[in-house]
Amino acid sequence: MTALSRRLLLAATGGLALGASTSFGPARAAPKRGGTLRISVDQAVAKLNPLLTRVNPEYLVAELLYSALTRLKVDMTAEPDLAESWTSSPDLTEWTFVLRKGVVFHDGSPCTAADVVATFTAILDPKTASPARQYIGPVAKVTAKDDSTVVFTLSSPYADLPVMLANTCAKIVPAAIVSAGLARLDREAVGTGPFKLVSFEPERLIVVTRNDAYYDKERPYLNRVEVAVYPDPTAEGSALIAGGTDLMLAVQPTEYARLEKTSGVQALRVPSGQFCNVNMGCDQKPFNDARVRQALALTVDRAAMVELVAEGYGTPGNDTPLNPAYHFYTELPLKKPDIARAKALLAEAGYAGGLTATLIASDRPATRTQLGVALREMAKPAGFTINVQTMPHATYLDQVWKKGPFYVGFYNMQPTADAIFSLLYTSNAAWNETRWNNAAFDKLVGDARAVIDEGKRRELYAEAQRLMNQDVPSIIPVFFDLLAAQRKWVEGYRLHPRGAVFRIDQVSLGDGAPRRG
């Protein structure tokens, strides 16, 4: 295990041995019940439908309101959620999940295998456009053996299925809503999660209350959770300092130092595979020429990017989405700036006089623009003239994301190598932003997911990483540590390295917490 991997797991678990318990984080004194937790987020919760969520605040709200078959532990293995157990056929092509009995949706209707089948039928339907469709694995068919038993039939062996069913967009919804039309879930929530929806103002405030019918009778400990949207990060940090909020879901590196020094505030940090990348449309000029992409990658000072963009809270990236936090990471020589070679590659591609391009960056998080500006300056000596354009995040999602030829992306760590590759870089990826569509890469990833032998899987993933590192469908110059902050009266919250798992049902309020609600 690498030093980063050890640091990752120790930080995330508080030093506990992984596998000793299914609990999330270290043991603590008996949690107090009751109270209102106020969480701040930095962008709107535009998607309430749990099958369509895209960003961390949406993942948070979906997790409060819904349950999946499995949940993701800090070591990226699966633990029970709605499924209490599971088994597979010897060849890993059929998986059987046994559901908890007596679980009900927020409207009082029972949650059965029929709801699981309907949910995954919707996920697998291209018309639904759920990111989970490609993400969950080679699922060919989902059937109900009886009311509490679900069978997943796969088109090829897949060892990662229980982990992947913990996907943020694979929450279980009622079959009746699926058949009547999923549009209902755009305005109301009918889940089995630990909390029930009270009000939904996507740009301002989302309020949920304790679900007394939750399958775990001990949790949640809180009576109420309020998710408040703060578009300005400084105002968001000031609200935490003043005690107006209790938990800041994500902290920008520029704010972290201020919060770390504030009395009564606990700054949180964990290494992760979260990254910003510079996506290049490989299906159109000038980025359809690999030499242009390679040239731009050779202008990047990656160590400097860690300081300039992550404020030192991160590690260098090497143009693949895997870092040592991933099980199948392969270490390759870290690219160093080579302006002479970059100029030569540009000239070979027909741009001896230089190349001009507009790079789009969303304003959330602000690190996107910081990366764009840093890249602009680093690339100038090689002949690149990059105009950095920042736009509101909502506009970016509607007009640029998955469409634009040159923009800055931002992604959480995924639980497996297959997950991040299949989310972003295979030809059939849910978010195939680069349109790289490399058949050799697709085959390596496809072969790896169907192989049981770990040594063989490692070889295939290593080759996939080498191919991506060489062909550069996107530039990945920096990985971020996850940063958050909370008032010291918040108990039981632990940063998850995945970056999209929150476990608020485990949180309670200790002495000194303000009385709200």
N, C-alpha and C positions, 0 to 999 in steps of 0.2 A: 504494500500500500504506500502511495506517495505521501510526502509530508503534508501537501495540501489536502489530500483525502483524509488523513488523520485529523488535521486541524478542522476540516469541515465537519466530520462526524462528532468530534469531541465538543465543538462549539454548539452544534445543534442539539446534542443530547445532554449537555451539562455534565459530561464525563461518564454517563452510564454505559454499561456494556450493551451493545445493540443485540436485540433478540431476546433479552432477558424479560422483556415486558412489552405489551402492545400499547402502553401508555405513551403519550406524547410529551416528552420532557421529564425532568427529574421529579421525584416525589416531593410533596409539600404537605404542610399541616392541612387538616380538614378544611376545605374551602367554605367561606361564608356564602350563604344563599342570598339572592336578592340584589337590588340596585340596577342602575342604568349605566352601561358602558357607552361612551361617546367616542367613535372612531373617526378620524379625519382621513380623507382620500384626496388625491390631487386632480381628479378628472371625473366627469359625469358618468353615471351608471346608465348608459344609453340602452343596454340590452337587458331586459328582465327575463326573457325566455332562456332557461338554463342550457338549452341545446345550442345556443347561438352566441354565447359570451366570448369576449375577445381580449379584455384587458383586466388587470388585477382588481379594480373596484367591482367590476361585474362578477368576477370569480368569487370575491368575498360574499357578495349578496346571494349568489346562487348557492354557496356552501351553507349560509345561514338558513336558507329556506328549503333546500333539497338534500337528498341523500343519493349516493351512487351504490353500486354493488360492493365496492371495496373502497378503502381509504389508503392514502399513501403515508407510510412511516418515514421518518427522517433518513433512514438508510435506503430509501427508494424501493422497499419491498411493500407488498400489499398486506393489509389487515382487514378484518371483516367490517362491513357497514351494513347494508341491507342483506347481503349474503353472509350467513354465519359460517359457511364452510364451502370448499370446492375441491374437486378432484379432476384428473385428466386421464384420457386413454394413454396407453404406453407410448404411442407415437405422437402425442400432443396435438392431435387433430380434432379431438372432441373434449370439451370441458363441461362439467356439470356443476351448477351452483345451487346450493340449498338455501332458501330464503328464511329469514326470521319469521316466525308466526305472530300474528296479532298486530302487525304494523298497519297503521291507518294514515291516509292522507289528511291534510289540513281540513278538508271538507267532510271528514268522517268516513269516507269510503275506504274499504280495505285495500291494501297494497298486495297484489298477488303476482304470480308468474305471468299472467296475461298482461299486466302493466309493463313488466320488464320487456316482454316480447314486442309490445306495441312501441315502446320507447326506442328500442334498437331497430325496429323496422323503419321508424321515422328517421333515425340517425343515418341509416344506410341508404335512404332515399336521396338521390342527388338533389331533388327539388327542395328538400329541407335546408340544404347548404350548411349543415353542421360541420364545424371543424373536426369533430370526433369521427366522421365517416372514414377518412383515411388513417386516422391516428390510432384507432383501437386495434388494428391488426387485420389479418386476412379472414374476416368473419364472413362466411357464406350464408349461414342460416341460423336463426335463433328460434327455438321452439319451447313450449311448455310441456313438460312431462306430466306434471300435475300442478295444483295451485301453489305449491311451494318449491318446485324444482324447475330450473331452466337449463336447457342444453344449448351450448354454442357449438355449431359445426363449422370447422375451418376449412379453407381451401388448401392449406399447407400447414405443416407443424409450426407451432408458435409458443415458445416457452414464456413469453412476457405477458400473456393475456390478462392474468389477474391484476398485474400492475397497471396495464393500460386501461382497464375498466374503471380505474379511479380517475380517469380523465375529467378535467374541469367541465367539459361539455357533454358528459355522459350521465347526467343526473336522471333519476327515474321520475317520469310524469304519468298521470293517469291515462289508461287506454281510452277512456271516454273522451278526453280532450284531444288525443291524437286523432281519433276518428271524426270528431266534430270540427277540427281545425285548430292548429297550433297557435293561430293568431291570438287566441284568448290569453295565452301566456305572455303576451306583450304588455298586458295591463294588470294582470293579477297573478298571484302565485299559489299553486296547489301542489305542495310537495309533502315530503315526510320528514323534513329537516328539523333541527332543534328549535327553530324559531318560526313564527308566522308573521306574514306581512301585515302591517298596520297602515302605512302610507308610503307612497312612492312619488317623489319629486326628483326626477333624474339629475337635474342640474343643481339641486340644493340639499335635499335631505331624504334619506330612506330610514324608516322606522320599523323595527320588528319587535315582537314580544314573545315571551317564553311559550313553547309548545308543550303543554302539560301532557299531551298524548305521545310524546317522543318515546322511541323504543327503549332508551336508557332512562330509567326512572330517576337516576341521580343527577343527570345532566339535562339541560344546561343549568349552571348555577345562577346566571344572571336572569333578572326579570325582563330586561329590555335592552336593546342595542339600537343606537342611532348612528347612522353613517352620514357624516357631513362632508359636503364637497367644498374644498378650498382651492380655487384656481391659482392663488398666489402662494408660493412655497414659504415666503417670509411670514406672511399672515398666518399660515398654517402652523409654523413653528412657534409663533408668538402665542397662538391660542393654547398650545400645549403647555408652554411656560406659565401662562396665566391660570391654568387649571380649567379652562373652558372645554378642553378635550382631554381624553385619557390615554389614547393610543394613536400615534401617527403611523399609518400603515407603511409608508415609504418616505425616507428622508433623502434629500439630495446631498451629495458630498459637501457642497458649500454650506449647508445648514448643520451638518452633523457636528462640527467642532463647537458651534454655539450651544447646541443642545447638550453635548457631552459635558460641558462646564456648568450647566445650570443645576442649582440645588433642587432636589425633589424630582428630577427627571433622570430616567435611566436610558442611556443610549444603547441600542442593540445592533449587533454586527455579526454576520456569518459569511464565510466564503461560499461562492456559488458559481454555477455555470451561466449566470445571466450575462447577456452581452448586447452591445450595439453593433450593427453591421451596416455596411454601405452596399446596398443592393444595386446591381447593374442588370438592365434588361438584355439578356444574352441573345434575344431574338431580333434586335434592331441595332442599327449603327449608332454610335461607334463601338458599342460594347459587345456586338456579335463577333468581334475579332478578339480572340483570347490574348493577343499581344497587348492590346490596350488595357485590358484588365490586369494583366501581369505587370505592366509598366506602372500603373497607378499603385499597385500593391508594393512595389519596390521603392516608392517615395515615403513610405510610412515608417516613422520612428516609433516603434511599439512601446518601448520603455517610457518614452516621453508622453505617449498617449495615456498611459496609466496615471501619470502625474497631472496632465493637462485636463483630462476628461473625467477621471475617477478620483481626482484629488489624492491619489495614492492609495485609495481603498479598492484595490483590484490587482489583476495580474495581466501580463501581455497575452494577446491572442495571436493566432498563426493561420488565420483564414480557413479554419474549420470550426464548427460549432461545439466541438468537444474540448474540454480541458481536463486536468487531473481529477476533477470531481466525478467524472464519468468512469464507469467500470471498464469500458473498452477503449479508453483513451490511448493513443499512440503518440509518443513524443517524437517530433520531427525537428530538424534544425530551425531555430527561430529566424524568420526573415529579418534582414537588416537593410537599412536604406542604401540604395545603390543608384544614384541619380544618373550616372553615365549609362548604365545598362537600361534604365527606364527610358532615357532619351533614344537609345538605339532601337528599343522595341517599338516606340512610337513612330520612329522614322520608317521601320520595316512595315508598319501597318498603314503607312501613307500619310502620317501626320508629322512630317519633319519640321513644319512650321509651328507646331503646337496644336492643342486641342482645347476648345471651349465647351463647357457644359454647365447646366444648372442643377444643383444638388438640393433636393427638398428635405426639410427637417420639420417634423412636428414640434410644437412647443411643449409637449409632454412626453417624457421628462426632458428637462432643459439640457441634459447631457447630449441629446441628439444634435442640437445646434452647436454645442461646444465641440463635438467630434467633427462636425462639418467644417467649422472654422479652422480647427487644427489641421484637418486634411487639406484644406485650401492652401494654407501657408506651406505645408510640407511638400505639396505637389508642384508649386510654382517653379522651382528651379529646373524641373524636368520638362517644362513646357505646357503644363496643364493650367488653364485659367478656369477656376471653379467659382461660380456664383452661388452662394448659399442663400436659400430662400426659406424663411421660417413661416409656418402657417398654423392656425389653430388646429388642435388635435382632431376635432370633429370634422373639419374640412379635409384634413389629411386622410382620415379614414374613408371619407366619401369619394374623394377625387384622385388620390395618389396611391394609397395602399393597394397592392396587388395589380396596379395599373401602370404606374409611372416607370420610366426607364432608369432613374437615378435618384435614390432617396435613402434616408437613414432609417433603419429598422431598429426595433428594440424587443428582446425576447427573454422570457424566463428560462431557467434551466428546465429540462424535461427529465423524466425518470430513467430513460434508457437512451442508448445511441440510436436505436431504431426510431424512437419517438421523435427526436429532433430532426433526423434525416427525413422521415416521412411527413413531418409537419411542414418543412420548408424547402427541401432540395430534390426530392425525387420528382419525376415527371408528373406523377399523379398526386403530388403533395396537396394537402388541403390549402396551404398558403404558398403556392408555387410562384413566388415573387420574381425570381430571377429568370424564369423560363429557360433555365440551363438545359434541361431535358437531355441529359447525358445517359445514353443507353448502357454504357459500361458501369457507370455509377449505380444506375437503377438495378442492374443485375447483381452487383455486389451486395447491396442492401437487401434485395429480395432473397438472395441465397443465404445471407447471414440470419435472417429471421426464421428460416426453415431448418436451420442446423441445430441439433441438440448439443453436440460436442463443443465445449467452451473454447478449446484451443483453435478449432477451425473457425469459430465465430470471430475470435480475436484477429486471425489472419485476414479474414474478409473485411472486417471493419478497418483494419490498418490500411489495407489497400484503398478502401473508399476515402479515408482521410488523406492519403498521399495524392490521390487523383484530384480531390477538391483543392488541396493546398497548391497544386501545380496549375490548375485551370482557372481558379479564382472566380467562381460565379458571384461571390460577394467577398468584401474585405471585412474581416473580423479582427480588429486591432486590439481589443481590450475586453476583459471579463470583469464584472463588478462584484465586489462584496455586497451582500444585501444589508441595507441600513434602515433602521427604524428607531422609534423612540416611544417611551411610555412614561406616565407618571408612576412613581414608585409604589403607589397603592394598587396598581394592577398586578394581579397574581395569576400564574399559570400560562402566560402567553410565551411562546417560543418561536423565534424566526425559523421557518422551514427553508432549507436551501433551494427547494423547487421554486419558491417565490410566488406560488399561486395556491398555497395550502395554508390555512390560518387557524383552524380549530378553536374558534371562539367559544364553542360549547364547553371547553376546558377552562375558561377564564373566569375568575372571580375578583371581587373588589375587597381589599383589605382596609385596615385602619386608615383614617384620614381621607377616604374617598368622599367627594361631595354627594349630597343627597339630591337626586334628580328624579323627575317623573313621579 
